[in-house]
Each structure stands twice: as structure tokens, then as C-alpha cells.
Amino acid sequence: MSYKGLPAQLKAALAARDQYRCRWCGATNRGTDAHHIEYRRGYAYDVLENLVSLCRLHHDFVHGAPLGNGDRIVKAVAQAVLLHLVDHPGVTGASYWRRLKRQWVLEGKCERHGVKADECQDCRWQAVAACVECGNDDPAEGYDLCTDCLEATEGASTPSRVAKVGPCGSPA
């Protein structure tokens, strides 16, 4: 049986609950999509408690697309924020996410994942501004050295100080 979309009655209830606005940014002039907070695996997931209204921009964002400023959100964090919104109708996802990120930084946690920065297993890369050895502004992805310095350390007889780093600044 192919999916026919949400029933009209459920769409109407969702729009009314979310006050015809995007629950991430609060916009009312963009139109909204119904987003399943927990991935839809069948009609049993088509319930009001598993749905939230999002404008197209923020619907794409919670699915991993970057915003114009480069911000991204990981699935687990997006789900936690969206679940919070269902129980807190006056809160936007953007404000709650910003609050979480500030709290995490103050607690010494990774801003992206909300875990202790030195234990962040999901961080596999970092946009390092420059090679720490020569200053080249094009370091190898995931390292604090550029490709030339990285290759030069491979044959060195002394222990290398090459560090693989994550986006929270912790070793990956």
C-alpha cells in the first residue's frame, strides 16, 4: 500500500496546534510542511505527538541541510529539540537550540553534539583555519596540518605531533 500522506483532519489539527507557523523560526508567511519527529515507518507514526510544522528551510535543516550561515544540526539533537517543542508550544526550535548550545559550552560539552568535548566520538573533522606547522590556509581535512606537512611527517624518525581533530576542538 503506498503512502497517501497525512489525513486532512490530522493536518488541520497539526496546523491549529502549531498556530499555522514554523515551530523552528516562528514564521507565518512561509507555509509549512508536516515533519515526522521520529522517522516514519508506517501509519502508526502519523500521530500528532510525532509531528511538527516546519517551513521548507527548517524542514531541510533538520534533515541535515546547512543554513545560510553554515550551521548544521545532527539528527539526534534535532529530534530532542523537536520533541521539546511538542510539549512547549510557546518555544521556537531556534531559541531552544541556541539555549542548549550555550548550556553545553558552559558545561564543557561539544556544541554540536552535547557530549563532553573530550569524549565526542561523532566529531571526525574540523575546518581548521591554518596548518599549525607552516601556516598554509588549506589544512588536510580532519588534521591540523596541510597535506605537504602531513606527508613530510610520515617518513620522520621522530614521533609525529600530527593531531586529528573534531569540530569541538577535541581529538578525533
N, C-alpha and C positions, 0 to 999 in steps of 0.2 A: 504494500500500500504506500503510495507516495505521499509526502507531506504537503498538505494544502495550506499551511500557515496557521496562525492563531485564529480561533473563533472570534467573530465580531464582538461578542459580549465580553470576552476576555480583553480584547484590545481596548474597548471602551472603559473597562474597569481600570486597566493599567494607566491609560491617559488621565483619567479622573484622579487616581491616587497620586500620580506624579505631577498633577496640576498642569498638564499639557506643556511640560518643559523638559529640557535635558537635565537629568539628575547629576550630570558631571559639572556642567558650567552654569546651569540655570537659565539658559537662553530659551525664549519662547518663540523666536522668529525664524528658526531653522528647520522646523519639522523634526520628528523623532522616529527612531526605529525601536522596536522591542528587542532587548538583548537578554538572552538566557544567561544568568549568572553562572550556574552550573551547566556545563556543556549538555546540550540537548541530545538525548539518546532515545527519545520516543515521546509519545504524547503525555506520559506521566510527568514530564519535565515542563509541560505547558501549564504552570500554575502561577498565580500572581506573586507568590513569595519567591519565585525563581526568576522573575522578570523585572527589568528596569528600563525606563525610557532614556535613550541617548540620542543626541544629534549625530549625524553621519560622521563628523570629525572625531568625536569622542567614542563613537562605536568602533571606528577603525583603530583608535588609540588603545582601547582596552584589549584589542586583538593583536597588539604589538606594533602598530604603525607609529613612527615618531611624530611628535607635534612639530610645529614650525620652529620652535626654539631648540629642537633636538631631544627633548625629554622623551623617555620611553618608560613603560611600566611593565613589570613581569606579571605573568598570569596569576600567580598566587596572591600577589599584592592587590591586583585589580579585583580579584574575586572577594578578598577581605574588605576592601573599600566598598564595593557594590553591595555586599551583604549588610554592611553597616548602614548604608543608605535606606534599605528597605525598612529598617526599624527606626530610623531617624529622618522623618520626612522634611524637616527644615534645613537639612545639611546638604551641601553640594559635595560631589566626589572630589573636586579640585581642592576645596578648603580642607576636607578631611585628610586627603593625601598629603598636602603641604604640612598639616599638623603632625601626621605620622613621621614624615621625613625629618622635621625639626626635632621631634622627640627622639628619634633614632640617633641622630647626630649627637645630641646631648648625652645619650646613653653609650656612646662609643660604638654604635652599630653602623653597618653598611647602609647608606642612604637608599640604595636601590632595592635591597632585599630584606632589611630589618633584622639581620642577624649580626652577632658580634663581628666587627670588621676583620679581626684576625682569624676568624673561623668561616669566612664567607666562601663556601665551596662553589657557588654558582658564578663567581667573578672569574672570568677567563681572559679578559682583555682590558686594556686601558688605553685611552687616547693620550699617551704621554706626550708632552709638548715638545721635548727635545731629547736627543741622546745624551745621557749623563757623562759619557766619555769625551765626545768631540763637539757636542753642541748641535749636530745636524738636526734639522727640524723634521726629519722623517724617520722616527724610530720604527723598528720592526714591530708588527702587531703583536701585542702581548708582552713585549720586552721593554726594558728601559735603555736599550742600546739600538743604534741603527744597524742595518744589515752588514755594512763593512766592519764595524767594531765587533759585531756578533761573530762574523766569520773569522776575524783575527783572534778571537779568544778561543776558538775551537782547537787550534793547534798549540796553544800556550802550555808550557810545562808547569806554570804556577796556577794555583786554583783560581778559577774564574769568579768574578763578582757579579756575573750576569744575574739579573733578577727578573723573574717573570712576575708581572703584577696584575692585579684585578682592578676594576673600576673604583672600588672603595679605597684603593691605595694599599691593600693588603697583598701579601704574597699569594700568587695563584697556585 
